[in-house]
């Protein structure tokens, strides 16, 4: 895998997590306006943390693969 394909994968994973978090936030706001409780605020922050960690993991994968292409492990 070259760097451009890994970057494309990273962007797609990030956009998927952002779309999911935005959807859950929108549903939660709608439920709150109707007086229902969709999920607690801590679950929303857990989703935000999972999004951030997924992005960091994908960026680490890109960095690791890019460094191994320059000097492969023997």
N, C-alpha and C positions, 0 to 999 in steps of 0.2 A: 504494500500500500504506500502510495506517495503522500506527501504532506497535503496536497490540495484535496484529495479524497477524504483524508482524516478531518480536515477543517470543515468540509461539507457535512460530514457525519456529526461533528460537534455542533455546528449551527442547527442542523435538523433536530438533534436531541434537545438542545436548548429551547428551540421554538416549540417543540412538543410539550415540554414541561411548562413553559410560560403559558401556552394555550390552555393547558389543563388547570393551572393555578388561577388564570383569569376566569375560566368557566366556573370553577368552584366558588370563587369570590363573588361572581355575579349572581349565582344561585343563592349564596348565603345572604347577600344584600336583599334579594327579592324575598326570601323567606323571612328575614328580619322585618321587612316592611309589612309583611302580612301577619306579624306577631308570632311566627313559628321560629324554632331554633333548628337550623340545618345542621350545624356542627359548632363545636366550641372554638373559641379564638385560638386556643393552643393547637388544635388540629390544623388551623390555617397556617400558623407559624411553623408547624412541623412540615407542611407541604412546601412552604417557602425555603426552609432549611434543606429539604430534600432536593429542591431545584438547584440551590446553590452548590450543594455537594456533588450533584450530577455534573454540573458545569465544570467544577474544579477537577473531578475525575477524568472527564473527557479531555480537558486541557493538559492534565498530567500525562495521559496516554499519548497525546500528540507530541509532547515534549520528549517523552521516553523513546518513542519510535523514531523521532527525528534525530536524537542523539545516537541511537543505535545504527542508523543508516550511515552516519559519518565514521564511526569507529565501532564495528561490530564486536560483540563479546567473543572471546576465544575460549 
